[in-house]
Amino acid sequence: MTKRLEQMNLHELGKLFPIIIAEHNPAWKKLYESERTEIENVVGKENITRISHYGSTAVPGLAAKPTIDILLEIAYEADINNLISKVKGMGYLYTPQPNNPAPHMMFMKGYTPDGFEGQAFHLHVRYSGDWDELYFRDYLLLNPEAAKEYEIVKRKLKDIFENDREAYTQGKTEFIRIITQQAREKLGQKY
């Protein structure tokens, strides 16, 4: 009997879902736009402040894990339990984020007990105001040399931590922090 994803430990999940770095795929933008439309239709535009495509798949020319990251900023009056139910109804797996401030929620799609299936999505849900990912994305869009440097960092980390997503993510943290700080200084109060 196959274990459910919720029953697997980090080692098992790392083996099932290794870090993959793929060359940029222009189709990622259209896949995001299609998913965005579905999210708007299911969640309701009245509950949404903004939806953004971020992460490496949002930066043309940048190699990336082929997982589309979406930031869903919700209205303060949105019914959280109803939102969770609606997003789960779209085929997303809800993964609570106890170490991040409420209502930071993460949903994943394209993950099965047998491995990846179809396009993988990470949907991060928050109230407006936490825009570090958008600043980071925008800086990479404006600075191809920083994007290339980030790609090198990711490829090196993938070689070391192919089956350890937490270590891979942790390894990127300092680079992301520095670039995000530079982005905030350069872009000011963009968001």
N, C-alpha and C positions, 0 to 999 in steps of 0.2 A: 504494500500500500504506500503510495506516495504521500509524503508529508505536505501539509499546507505551508505556504510561505511564512505565515505567522508562527509556525512551530519550528522553523529552521534557525540554527544559530548563525552567527556572522561568518564562520568558516564555511558552512554549507552554502550560504547565500553567495559568498565570494567565488566558490567553485562553479555554482550554477550561473552566475551573472558576472563573468570576468570583465575587467576593464578592456574596452575595445576603443581604439582611436581610428577613426575613419577620415578619409579625405572629405573636404566640405562637399555637401550635396545640395545643389540649388533647390531641390524639391522640398527641403526642410521648411522653407518659408511658406510654401503652399500648404504643407501638412499642418503647420502652425495656424495659418489663416482658417483652414477648415475646422480645426479643433476649437479655435477661438469662437467661431460662429456657433458651433454646437454648444459650447459653454454658455454663451450669451443667451441662446434659446432656452436652455434647460434651467440655468440659475436665475435668469431674469435680469434684464438690463437695469432695473430699478435697484438691484442689490449690488451692482458693480460700479466701482469708481473708475477702474482702469484695468485693462488686460495687456500684458506686455510679453513679448518673446525676448528672452535673454539667454545668457550662456553662450557657449561657443557655437552652437548651431545657428545663432542669430548674427554671426559675424562672417560675411562672405570671405571665402578663401582660407578660413581657419579650420584646421583639422579638429575633430571633436569626437567625444563619445556620441554615438548616434541616438541620443536621447534629447528630445525637445523640452526645454525648460520654459515654463509659463508662470508668470507672476500674476495672480488674480488679486487685485486690491478691492476689498469689499466695503460697503457702506456700514457705518457703525450700527445702524438699525437693522441690519440683515439678521435673519433668524439662523443662528449657527447650526443647530440640529437639523433644520430643514435643508440647509445648504449641504451638509455632510450627506444626508440621504439622497439628495438630487445628484451630487457628483458621483457617489457610489453607484447610482443607477445608470451612469454613463459607462460603467465598466472599470472605474478607478478603485484601487485598493487604498483605504484610508490608513495612514501611518501617523499617529499622534506624535507631536514634537514637544515632549515635556520640558526640555531644556531651553526652549525658545518661548518668548512671551506670547501669551494668548492674544489673538486667536491664531497664531502661526500654526497652520495645518499643512500637511503634505499628503498628496495623493499620487499614486503611481499607476500607470496603465501600460500594458504590454509585457508584464511580468507574470509568468505562470510557474507552477511547480515543476514544469519540464524545461524551463528556460524562457528566453525572450520569445514573444509571439507578436508579430506585426510591429508597428511603430511604437517605440517606448516614449512615454511622456512623464514628466514630473510636473505636477501642478502645485505651486506654493500659494497658499491663501493667507492673506494678512489684511489688516486695516492699512490705509494709506499712511505714508510717513517713513517707511523703511525701504530706502531706494538704493542701497549700496550696489546691488546687482545691476541696476540700470546705469548708474554712473560708471561701473566697471565696463559694461558692454559698450557704452558710448565712447569711452576712452579708447578701447580697442578698435572701434569703427573709425575713429579719427587718427589713430596712430598705428599703421601697419607694422612698424618695427616692434612695438610693444606686443602686438598680436602674435608675431612670429616668435618672439621671446617666450611668450606664454605657451605656444605650441611646443617649443623645445622642452620647457619644464614638464608639460603633461606627458610627452613621449618618454622622457627619462623616468618619471614616476610610474608610468604604466609598466615599463620594463622591470621595475623593482617590486611594485605592489599590484600586479595583475589580478590577483585574487583577494585583495584586501581593500575594499572601497573606502573604508574609514581612513586608513593610512594614506591612500592616494589623495583623498580630499584634504586631509590634514597637511600633506606635503605641499599643496597649492596655496595654503592659507596666507603665508607671509607675502608671497608675490601678489596675491589678490589684494591684501591689505594695503600694500605700498601703492599699487596702481589706483585703487579706489581713492586713497588719500590725494594722489596727484589729480585724479579726475575731479574730485570735489573742489580742489583749489583752482583748477583750470576752468571748469564749467560753472562754478558758482552755485546759485540756488536754482538750478534748472528745473528741479521737480518740487 
